[in-house]
Amino acid sequence: MSTLVSSRSLTAGDLKDQLHDIQDNVVAPILMRYGRHVFVKFTDGARARAWLRNMFDRVNARREEHGIRFTVNVGFTYEGLKALGVSQPSLESFPQAFRDGMRGRARAVGDVGPHAPEHWEGGLGGPDIHAMGWIRTDSDAGRDVAMGIIRTEMEAAGGVEIRFVQDTMALAHANGIGSEGEHFGYADPISQPPIEGADTPWYPGDGVLRQDGAWRPLKPGEFVLGYEDEAGPQGTQAPDPPELRLNGTYMVFRKLYQDVAAFRRYLATAAKSLYGSDDPHHQELVAAKMMGRWRSGCPVDLSPEKDDLAIAADPERRNNFTYAGDEQGLRGPIGSHLRRSNPRGTPLKRATAVQRHRLIRRGVEYGPHLPDGVLEDDGVDRGLINLFINADIERQFEFVQKEWMKGGEFLGLDPNEQDPINGTGGEGSQMSVPGSKRPFLFDLPTFVVVKGGEYLFVPGLNALRGLIAQKF
Ligand code: HEM
């Protein structure tokens, strides 16, 4: 175990020497396009630990077996930690949100109606989901080879059963600048919070806005346990003992179905209602106002009237804005997805420090692209697998989901106004779009439906070794 482990939190300066102990995809993304999430139940703790011992060599390995390159990450639910035999004091030291799990917190974060857990797939959020193995590789065939290896080992070890499998595949975006994209047609991801001390590339706009107008990375403890965070040197002091938390994090897995045909149809309806127009430009303008970025990735804050591919292609410019001077949301609507999920310099009605609510997004799409121009649903399941990395599920993911996505008051909007992409939608829903001919969108369809999810503890490698050895 590391000699640095104590109840004292580490600093950003310590991070570099610890990177080897943090699971891949936390600090920097794994750029392998094909993914498979395998959710398992541990039916026998001792045998499950033996299986994990075999798997362990592949975590962070990106090694080649049977001619394919793949890597595996592993995260545990609270039920999974119990099944592995973690001691009662350690179990009780985990934060309440993680212990309740996503299903237990559903009502509190607004997962009701069509999003409610009784509709979730594969037992997600239930007592039989204990861990998630996450394979990343370079091809469809590679996924099956990796799965075959893991399955063989699973059968040999016993004590582990597969309960749910979800494939993902990064979609390319058609903006010609090599971005990844998502099903509604936007470039994604662009904006990610950088971590001080991690030494990964980042650009203006990604981090925290300083008083002098420059940007800085966030303290590591916002995303990795055992480090100083934006509140001070102490960082998050759970779970116990410190060796269990050091270099670990929480991953929020959320399967979100996207109704692409409904989204496309709505743009035409909305262009007519906001601008009295059938012009495709106005449909693109509506899409840009709802998201806060044109589909190319160019932010409306920098180019409110028309798309600008030069800005979209320039990493120094495409995220470099603060919403300053746009208090009314005439350029970027206050209720747009982008401004809600990271209000940057927007004055907020409820005092809170924006840097305490940031999320690293490692989400990837699932399901095939609905061919361009198709306006009727083809019945195929497609959407986004949200994967948020955060050190405090309640303060980060749940806060953004509940306060910033599902309400408007914090921005001075009508309290019933919700995020146009992820809101509950339906009759009576609305979004204000200041500056347009008729400054409101009404009755937005439910474009995104929650199909299930899990809160996962993703331990550092030493901690994972300790969990396998029943040290905690
Ligand atoms: C299917 C559902 C969703 C879609 C299609 C979607 C799409 C997008 C797109 C296209 C962007 C702009 C690209 C970028 O700036 O990186 C974005 C940004 C973002 N989204 Fe989402 N998103 C979805 C759900 C969510 C949810 C549920 C949350 C949080 C609870 C969230 C949080 C964020 C954050 C934090 C950003 C970055 C904002 C910034 O830093 O300016 N998204 N999303």
Boltz pocket constraint, residues with backbone or C-beta under 6 A from the ligand:
constraints:
  - pocket:
      binder: B
      contacts: [[A, 182], [A, 184], [A, 186], [A, 187], [A, 188], [A, 189], [A, 190], [A, 191], [A, 192], [A, 205], [A, 256], [A, 257], [A, 258], [A, 291], [A, 293], [A, 337], [A, 338], [A, 339], [A, 341], [A, 342], [A, 359], [A, 361], [A, 383], [A, 384], [A, 386], [A, 397], [A, 400], [A, 401], [A, 405], [A, 421], [A, 422], [A, 448]]
      max_distance: 6.0
